[in-house]
Amino acid sequence: MARRNHTTDLGSIACDDLTELGAGKEGWLVDNPNLLTALDTHSIALANRSTVLVIEFSDAADPSSGGARVKIRPTLSPIEAEFISAIEWLVFDDVRVLAVGTSCGYLLIYSLHGDLIHKQIVNTGRIIKLRVRGTKRDLIQDTSSEEICVVMPGVIARFDGSDIQSMLQRWFQETRTQFWDHKRDPEDSGSSFGRLPHQLWNVNKYGSCADAALTGIMPPPLMELQSSQRYFCAITIGDDAVISAFRLSEDRGRSLVGAILSKVVPATFSTIASFSKMIWRSEQTPTKKPEAKPQSFARASPLTCFKDHPRKGEKLTLSPSGTLAAITDSLGRILLLDTQALVVVRLWKGYREASCLFMEMLVNKDKASSSSSNYEHMKSDYCLCLAIHAPRKGIIEVWQMRTGPRLLTIPCPKGSKILQPTYRFGSSSDSASSYVPLELFVLNGDSGQLSVVNRSLN
């Protein structure tokens, strides 16, 4: 009996420009910890410490026929040895831009042509991860939320998707208006529209985190007065605590001491600065306005933590609704966490160096209806699954959530990485005919071949 193929080839991303990122050496895609990847439906971005390469493969008939390629080289500080530490796509309807995080805490947003749209400091420190997600109001979710979450060691920042979309719309309108007037200064910081509003929280109570995520909006504490402020639930993982959970408030309320210091310290420095100018008058006026400093932290209240030395949390991935999180640790285990009850509901062992992504598949559906060309699958037809890439075993396993069986075991070549397109802001899943399930893609670094795992088991 012939072996059933559970993947479909989409094409190859192989090109000469990839040699700058290390392509040509066996295992270049997975062995270099500084090599970053981000996938969109028609593009893939790969980055090393100083350069981002964007490869388009929009031609569905022949993705390898030679799509557009763009190189982005951010202006990084050589004094601080600044480097690119995170990348992610931001997709708003027909607008696609690339977000870049740096080791000095800057968030950069670039157009597909490599133009710097926005630059903003989030906080001092390395940006570990950029997470884009959203939840829609439905029978389960009482509220809707779309956001980009910036993860740093011991710090989480949240940018609202609507604020970023408004800024991008203004930038593209201004670019079209001023196209014939003058060329944009390459040294422009890209922040002519002001700072993007955001919330910032300190979550290092249980040690510096290796990864983190906002799982959604949660109710306020029982003994706290009801207000218009929203509360978010955050999950962090790290060396000291495998799993930690926090309730994050939009309120930046501080203690009495903090309130006094916030008033006295700026006034003191202002007085000293004024006195210094009287003594040492500068003859030159600064040509560049000073960069804004990071804002103060909002309140983060610890909910629980799980410590199990010497186990360390390594990677975290969220389900689309944010109600489940898959966490890999240093002992080769994978924990499935219910983010609402904050309880581990499932455990896998023997998966060292594993990576996990949630996906949706057609499971136990009527074959007759599924094979009909006129039948459009609805969201309810799909089942949430967890894909586990075990590189030491050379396989990808697909498990049905939450407690279902293993559905698939797919051979995976050495040097491969599992990827997933980023969340699309403003996308609606209300229409049954337009619903696009969460798919899993596999990139073979040694051959450059990109494939997708089939939606159906049949």
PyMOL commands that set and color helices and strands:
alter all, ss='L'
color gray80, all
select helices_A, chain A and resi 16-21+28-31+161-177+256-279+367-371+379-381
alter helices_A, ss='H'
color red, helices_A
select strands_A, chain A and resi 7-12+36-39+43-47+52-56+69-72+84-92+95-102+106-110+116-121+129-135+145-152+155-160+198-202+209-218+231-238+243-249+300-306+313-318+324-329+334-338+343-348+355-362+382-390+395-400+406-411+416-419+424-425+441-444+449-453
alter strands_A, ss='S'
color yellow, strands_A
deselect
rebuild
show_as cartoon
